[in-house]
Amino acid sequence: MPSSTAVRKRTSAGAAPRKKRAKSGRGSWVRFWPLIVCVAVTPFAVRAASLLALAGPKAFALLYPWVEVVRSPALHLPPAWLDPLAQWIIYLQFLVYGALMTVTYRTDKHLRAFVIGLCAHFGALLAVVVLAWLA
């Protein structure tokens, strides 16, 4: 058994170097799950939009608030731009949410990515309310 004088204490300079973790094969596609989910949700949301449009503009604005932001008279966009821009937003809104959540996603931060996606959506709802008040 070694004596107590033979054992050295580790200092910060003499600490053993940390080993790097080996990258797993599934880590490369798992970080894109928010984008994959949003791509899968988009066709169902477009179908739901056709049903919600029958319920009125307020129900449609809950699903696609960015369309209502663009259509706001307070922005003074040319009428020729409104329909094509609204169509683009309908198909790209959830893809942008997925891309935003994918950029902010980290391995142990699932909730942060979800909250950022919700903040983007509810921020648009707030913008609809503010622009309606300004117009």
Phi, psi and omega per residue, in radians:
M1 nan 2.287 -3.094
P2 -1.255 2.640 3.109
S3 -1.354 2.908 -3.095
S4 -1.197 -0.372 3.123
T5 -1.343 -0.342 -3.107
A6 -1.412 -0.322 -3.111
V7 -1.607 2.145 3.122
R8 -1.675 2.602 3.025
K9 -1.465 2.514 3.101
R10 -1.441 2.398 3.022
T11 -1.871 3.007 -3.122
S12 -1.126 -0.549 3.135
A13 -1.327 -0.507 -3.087
G14 -1.775 0.222 -3.117
A15 -1.180 2.625 3.136
A16 -1.181 2.405 3.127
P17 -1.166 2.497 3.141
R18 -1.322 2.477 3.093
K19 -1.476 2.437 3.099
K20 -1.373 2.436 3.113
R21 -1.284 2.474 3.087
A22 -1.283 2.424 3.137
K23 -1.315 2.315 3.112
S24 -1.465 2.715 -3.110
G25 -1.211 -0.504 -3.096
R26 -1.463 -0.231 -3.112
G27 -1.156 -0.374 -3.082
S28 -1.284 -0.607 -3.125
W29 -1.762 -0.321 -3.111
V30 -1.168 -0.547 -3.121
R31 -1.235 -0.211 3.112
F32 -1.688 0.224 -3.096
W33 -1.086 -0.608 3.097
P34 -1.099 -0.678 3.118
L35 -1.182 -0.700 3.129
I36 -1.112 -0.748 3.132
V37 -1.130 -0.744 -3.122
C38 -1.190 -0.593 3.052
V39 -1.148 -0.682 3.135
A40 -1.229 -0.532 -3.108
V41 -1.367 -0.472 -3.018
T42 -0.959 -0.843 3.135
P43 -1.082 -0.623 3.115
F44 -1.227 -0.627 3.106
A45 -1.194 -0.643 3.091
V46 -1.141 -0.709 3.088
R47 -1.135 -0.730 3.102
A48 -1.131 -0.562 3.125
A49 -1.142 -0.637 3.112
S50 -1.165 -0.558 3.084
L51 -1.363 -0.669 -3.134
L52 -1.246 -0.445 3.109
A53 -1.130 -0.481 3.095
L54 -1.266 -0.435 -3.132
A55 -1.423 -0.254 3.100
G56 2.170 2.993 -3.067
P57 -1.211 -0.494 -3.120
K58 -1.236 -0.681 3.099
A59 -1.175 -0.687 3.098
F60 -1.144 -0.639 -3.120
A61 -1.191 -0.440 3.092
L62 -1.204 -0.581 3.131
L63 -1.513 -0.720 -3.113
Y64 -2.181 1.298 -3.103
P65 -1.218 -0.485 -3.120
W66 -1.169 -0.494 3.065
V67 -1.147 -0.741 3.130
E68 -1.219 -0.530 3.059
V69 -1.115 -0.784 -3.123
V70 -1.167 -0.649 -3.113
R71 -1.367 -0.056 -3.100
S72 -1.118 2.344 3.102
P73 -1.189 -0.281 3.142
A74 -1.218 -0.378 -3.135
L75 -1.484 -0.309 3.100
H76 0.989 0.755 3.068
L77 -1.364 2.575 3.112
P78 -1.102 2.423 -3.109
P79 -1.037 -0.484 3.127
A80 -1.189 -0.386 -3.126
W81 -1.511 -0.385 -2.938
L82 -1.118 -0.850 -3.091
D83 -1.153 -0.844 3.108
P84 -1.113 -0.663 3.135
L85 -1.164 -0.693 3.102
A86 -1.118 -0.693 3.100
Q87 -1.119 -0.739 3.106
W88 -1.087 -0.726 -3.118
I89 -1.160 -0.685 3.134
I90 -1.021 -0.739 -3.099
Y91 -1.461 -0.388 -3.061
L92 -1.833 -0.176 -3.048
Q93 -1.042 -0.890 -3.098
F94 -1.255 -0.483 3.050
L95 -1.166 -0.671 3.093
V96 -1.182 -0.711 3.065
Y97 -1.031 -0.784 3.135
G98 -1.108 -0.707 3.105
A99 -1.156 -0.700 3.107
L100 -1.110 -0.749 3.133
M101 -1.221 -0.581 3.110
T102 -1.174 -0.671 3.130
V103 -1.151 -0.647 -3.090
T104 -1.591 -0.074 -3.100
Y105 -1.313 2.351 2.983
R106 -2.238 2.897 -3.006
T107 -0.963 -0.814 -3.089
D108 -1.795 0.259 -3.057
K109 -2.085 0.908 3.135
H110 -1.082 -0.750 -3.077
L111 -1.136 -0.649 -3.136
R112 -1.084 -0.758 3.132
A113 -1.114 -0.729 3.133
F114 -1.132 -0.739 -3.130
V115 -1.163 -0.651 3.120
I116 -1.169 -0.678 3.051
G117 -1.101 -0.730 3.099
L118 -1.162 -0.645 3.104
C119 -1.126 -0.652 3.093
A120 -1.128 -0.700 -3.121
H121 -1.251 -0.827 -3.111
F122 -1.292 -0.408 2.990
G123 -1.123 -0.663 3.074
A124 -1.182 -0.667 3.083
L125 -1.105 -0.683 3.069
L126 -1.124 -0.684 3.103
A127 -1.128 -0.619 3.091
V128 -1.095 -0.773 -3.128
V129 -1.152 -0.763 -3.120
V130 -1.164 -0.755 3.136
L131 -1.193 -0.564 3.057
A132 -1.190 -0.590 3.115
W133 -1.249 -0.620 3.137
L134 -1.291 -0.530 -3.056
A135 -1.361 nan nan
